[in-house]
Amino acid sequence: MFPTRANLLRASSRVDINVLVPIKRCIDYAVKVRVNPDGKGVDNTVKHSMNPFDEIAVEEAIRLREKNKDLVDSITAITVGPQKAQDTLRTALAMGADKAIHVQVGDQHNVEPLQVAKTLKHFINRDKFELVLMGKQAIDGDENATGQMLAGLLDCGQATFASSLQIADGKATVTREIDGGLETVQGNLPMIVTTDLRLNEPRYASLPNIMKAKKKPIESVKETELPFDLKNRLETVKVAEPAQRTGGQKVDSVDDVVQKMKEKGLI
Amino acid sequence: MLNNIIRRGSYFIRSNKFRPFSSLSSLSADEIMLQDSVRKLAQSAISPKVREMDESEHMSNDVISHLFNQGLMGIEVDSQFNGSESSFMSVILAIEELAKVDPSVSVLCDVHNTLVCTVFNKYATDPQKELYLPQLTTDKIGSFCLSEPASGSDAFALQTKATKTDNGYILNGTKMWITNAAEAQVFLVFANVDPSLGYKGITCFIVDKDQGVQIAKKEQKLGIRASSTCVLNFDDVFVRDDQVMGQVGKGYKIAIDILNEGRIGIAAQMIGLAQGAFAKAVPYTYQRKQFGKAVGEFQGMQFAFADAHTQIEAAKLLTYNAARLKEEGKPFTKEAAMAKYYASRIAQAVSGDAIEWAGGVGFTRETGIEKFWRDSKIGAIYEGTTNIQLATIAKFIQREYSDM
C-alpha cells in the first residue's frame, strides 16, 4: 500500500524506501521524425530508445542508492507499451534497476497520460513504493501530465521539474527549475518527483551489467488483466510537420534592418 | 530420404544454439544494448579527445579507464575474474563501434580482448587465470609480442631465445611493432626454447612489466598514432616456470590459433573505420552547395556514395559471418582471412574517397576525415598482411580444387 496520511509516521521512520521508475519507449531523440502520408501519425519503423527524461529518473534512483546503500530498498522500472518496450525495461535493468513490470498493449496503441497514471496507481496500491521518480514528459507526446495526474489520483505530494533531489528522514527536498530561477520545496514521502534535464547525466550501461540484467525479473501483465481499460479518450485528427522555414534576406546596414522591420510591421 | 533430410534439418536447427536462422545483421537484444552503450561512450567520452590524442601521439588515461569501467577490457572473460562474460560477437561489435570514432582506441581494445585475454581464456592454467585475468579486466593492459625485426609474416623465424635455468627461463631478444606496449603491464612474449627444434621450440611466456621489459623506442607512425607501437628489448629477463603459457613448445599453435580469430577483430575495426569516415563526409555534401545545388545531389557523388555504402555492407557481412561461424564452433579461418582482407581494402578506399567528397575541408586535419584514411593503412599490414590473407584463402582454394 502507498502509505496514507495516517501511517505516514511509520513510513517516515523507515530507513529504506522502494522506488518506482515509470519509463517510456519513444522514437530515439536523434532520429528525424517524419509524418506518415495519411497525416495521422509518424513513421514508427525507426530506432526507438528510452525517453531521455526517464533515463535521468532511472539514473537518479540508482544514485540515491549509491549515495546511501541503506536508503533504497528496491528500484522497480515499469512501462506501459508494446512487446518491444521490454528492451527499454532491459536497459533500465542494465543501468541498475532491480526488477521491472511490463504492462503490454498493442503495437499501435499510444496510451494517454490518464491511463498510464491509473496503471501506475494500480501497481503502487498493489506493491509498496515510497517514491515515484519519473520523466517530466516523454519526448514523443510532450504531454507533461502523467506525474501530475498520478499525484492527483494518489492524493500525495508532487515536485515537478526537479534539478536536485535529497531524501532524508522520510522527507524529499527538491529543487525545481522554474521560470526565472530555482525553487526548493520539501515534503513528506510518499511523493511523485518528475525530472528535468539538469538533474544528472545518465550513465550508459556497462557490459557486465547488461549481461546481469538478463537474469533480473520482468513481470509481464496484459492490458486485459487490469481492472480498468486503457482505451484512448482522444482521437488524433491530424499530424503535420512544422512549417518550413522560409529563407531570410540579407541587408547591408543597421538602418536597413530597422527599415525592413518597419516595412513588415515588426516594430 | 525425405525424412532423413527433415531430420537432419531439424537437427541443424537445434544444434544452432546461438540463434535461429536470421539475417547476418540481426543482433540479439543484448548485442543491441552493448552496441548502444559503446556508441554513447565513444560519442561522449572519446570523440572530444580524438584529435588531441592523434596530434600528441598519446592515448588518454581517461579513455583507458572508461574502457575498463564499461567492462570492455574483458568482454569474454568469466565474471568470476571480473569479466563481462559476454560473446565473441559482442567483442566484434564493440571494436566496430569504437573504430567509428577512433580506430586507435579500437585497436587497443581489440588487441587486449581478442589476443591477450583470449590466450589466457584458452591456454592458461587455472592459477595463471586466477592471477592475471582479474588484473587484465580491472586496470592492466596486455600486449602480444610476436613480431621481430627479422620476423613478421614469417612469424616462426623468430630469434628471441628462452634459455632454461633451474626454475625458469632467461629471455633474450628484441620484439618490434608491439601494439599497446607503452601502456601494457602484462606481456605475452613468444620465444624459442631450442632453435634446433625450429617452430616446435616456440613457447609463449607471460611476462610482467616489472620483470625487466624495456621499451627501447616508441614508433612514430602514419596512422593510429594514439595507439602505442614499440620496440621492446629483453636482456636476460628471468621468468619462472609457472609463467609458461600452456606448454613448452606450444607457442606456434597458440599464435596461429589466436591470430586466426584476431583477424576478425581487425576486420571489425576496418568496417567501423569505413563507416566513421562515411558518416563524417557524406552529411557535409548535402550542406555544401555548388552550381546552385547540394554537392551530394550530383549523380557523380550519389553513385560514389551508393558504391561505397555497398562495399561497407559487403565487408560487414563477411565480418559478422566469420564472427558467427567462430561462435558456432565451425571452421572460420578462410572466412576470417577474407573478412580482414576485404574490410581493410574497402576501409582504405572509402576513407580515401571520403576525403575527396568533402573537398578542401576533407583535406584539413580539423575535420578528422583524413585521419580515418591514415588509420586505414595499417589494416593491410598488421595481424597478417594482405598478401598473407590472400595466401591463406588461396590455400583453401587449392585444397578444394586440386586433385579433382
Chai-1 contact restraints between the chains, C-beta under 6 A:
chainA,res_idxA,chainB,res_idxB,connection_type,confidence,min_distance_angstrom,max_distance_angstrom,comment,restraint_id
A,D87,B,A29,contact,1.0,0.0,6.0,A-B,restraint_1
A,Y204,B,S37,contact,1.0,0.0,6.0,A-B,restraint_2
A,Y204,B,K40,contact,1.0,0.0,6.0,A-B,restraint_3
A,Y204,B,L41,contact,1.0,0.0,6.0,A-B,restraint_4
A,A205,B,S37,contact,1.0,0.0,6.0,A-B,restraint_5
A,S206,B,Q70,contact,1.0,0.0,6.0,A-B,restraint_6
A,S206,B,G71,contact,1.0,0.0,6.0,A-B,restraint_7
A,L207,B,L34,contact,1.0,0.0,6.0,A-B,restraint_8
A,L207,B,G71,contact,1.0,0.0,6.0,A-B,restraint_9
A,L207,B,S84,contact,1.0,0.0,6.0,A-B,restraint_10
A,L207,B,S86,contact,1.0,0.0,6.0,A-B,restraint_11
A,P208,B,G71,contact,1.0,0.0,6.0,A-B,restraint_12
A,P208,B,S84,contact,1.0,0.0,6.0,A-B,restraint_13
A,I210,B,D30,contact,1.0,0.0,6.0,A-B,restraint_14
A,I210,B,M33,contact,1.0,0.0,6.0,A-B,restraint_15
A,I210,B,L34,contact,1.0,0.0,6.0,A-B,restraint_16
A,M211,B,S84,contact,1.0,0.0,6.0,A-B,restraint_17
A,M211,B,E85,contact,1.0,0.0,6.0,A-B,restraint_18
A,M211,B,S86,contact,1.0,0.0,6.0,A-B,restraint_19
